[in-house]
Amino acid sequence: MTPSKHKAKPLITCIEDFKQDFKRRRGIDLDAQKPAQAEDAVRDQVLLQLKRREELWQERCPKLYHETVLSKLPCAKAAIEAVLAHSMHGSTGLILHGVPRTGKTRLAYHKLHDLYMEGVTMRLFDAVGFAAAVVSAYREGTEEKFYVEHARVGVLFVDDIGKAKITPRVAEALFCLVDRRLARGVPCLFTTNLAGKALAERFEDKVLYEALHARWTECYEIVHVK
């Protein structure tokens, strides 16, 4: 496989998207302008937008995952191709499962970068950070606000599900968001080192685990990264 770093949306596609957005917001049809001048102006605007978006991504993404060379990941080529082929548009979510140090998180952030450069909104967590956010919302009495905000974004990412014990409150939040996002037709992206009984044992509430497991097996693509 040819070494690959994060790839943005093709420039010609970005230019056409920008033209349509410019016409919608300002009522100016750039295609009706002098072709060379209009194309140069659009190209400059698109490049500036992409540059700014890349800068924002660098701020959001953990430094460890800023650049990933896919050919150097220790996992099989088939797993990489499966993740890259998944559109992440629509309710079918994606779970990357495999033993530690197979490149799951790097592969996930590579995928998220491409989506971010296309303009997809997202919330990014590791498992511990997600649990902390849920507990904080509960203590502040803002659980419903938390659910609403995180059910609306284009992609919800939680890395390393099962890294720590999953309390009933965190499991309830996870199920609620998976369920609401399925209803809204927007996906989640999860990674985990565990599966089957090993993952079930990390959930203190086995009923909630079974409900989540049913959603994942019915509505998610599970890629075994090995």
KACOR-V863354 format. One record per pair of residues at least 6 apart in sequence whose C-alpha atoms are under 6 Angstrom apart, sorted by the first residue. I is the first residue (numbers start at 0). J is the second residue. D is the distance in whole Angstrom. If there is no record, write none. Layout:
BEGIN
I:J:D
I:J:D
END
This chain:
BEGIN
0:70:6
2:68:5
2:69:6
2:70:5
3:68:5
3:69:6
4:67:6
4:68:5
6:113:6
7:113:6
7:116:6
8:117:6
22:28:5
29:37:6
64:105:6
72:102:6
73:101:5
74:101:5
74:224:6
74:225:5
75:225:6
78:224:6
89:184:5
89:185:5
90:181:5
90:184:4
90:185:4
90:186:5
91:186:6
91:218:6
91:219:5
92:186:4
92:187:5
92:188:6
92:219:5
93:188:5
93:219:5
93:220:5
93:221:6
94:188:6
94:189:5
94:190:6
94:221:5
95:190:5
95:222:5
96:190:6
96:191:5
96:192:6
96:223:5
96:224:6
97:192:5
97:223:6
97:224:5
97:225:6
98:192:5
101:225:6
119:153:6
120:152:5
120:153:5
121:152:5
121:153:5
121:154:5
121:155:6
122:155:5
123:156:5
124:156:6
124:157:5
125:157:5
125:158:4
126:157:6
126:158:6
126:159:6
126:160:5
130:169:6
136:142:5
150:176:6
150:180:5
154:186:6
154:187:5
155:187:5
156:187:6
156:188:5
156:189:6
157:189:5
158:189:6
158:190:5
159:190:5
159:191:4
160:191:5
161:201:6
164:201:5
165:201:6
165:202:5
166:203:6
167:204:5
174:211:6
END
